[in-house]
């Protein structure tokens, strides 16, 4: 079985200063229909540390990696905060090949935070993601890119995988694995830490 991943949940909406020249009072996240505030800077550092950095693309971002990254940000006892955030839903732990991975996908959806920049003649099988007028932040294979691009359309990540699987079967895609939503989910989970770490996407609660 593959290692469990830690992913942050929520769309970061910024820091709040109550007055001119005042220090940060809290950091704000949007999760589902709620606005969540994190006042403790060490707690926010743990949430931020759950974003795998782009310069460590092969690293497994599990509890140990998150705690290590948080300690580098000055958090002395991150394990306690990690446990609290997992219980509260600000972090989620998922094992891509676990039997219950579908439950994770039904409970969450992915929201793109950047735009597709297309492919290039030199690299036609991968598609850039970033902001208009700048170089791509990252490039993904076509399938992962398409799942990312349309990920917010469904009520949950599982809904999106099911639609793509049904479309693949109807179109008689040669790779029959793409007719299986669980295969598509596993493929997408392989790139989700990269997308979240680059702030090209965020993980949110499924729409109810």
Secondary structure as UniProt FT lines:
FT   STRAND          4..9
FT   STRAND          11..17
FT   TURN            20..21
FT   STRAND          24..31
FT   TURN            32..33
FT   STRAND          34..38
FT   HELIX           41..49
FT   HELIX           54..56
FT   TURN            57..58
FT   HELIX           63..72
FT   TURN            73..74
FT   HELIX           78..88
FT   STRAND          91..95
FT   TURN            96..97
FT   TURN            99..100
FT   HELIX           101..107
FT   STRAND          108..112
FT   STRAND          115..120
FT   TURN            121..122
FT   STRAND          123..130
FT   TURN            132..133
FT   STRAND          138..141
FT   HELIX           142..149
FT   TURN            150..153
FT   HELIX           157..170
FT   TURN            171..172
FT   HELIX           176..179
FT   HELIX           181..197
FT   TURN            198..199
FT   STRAND          201..205
//
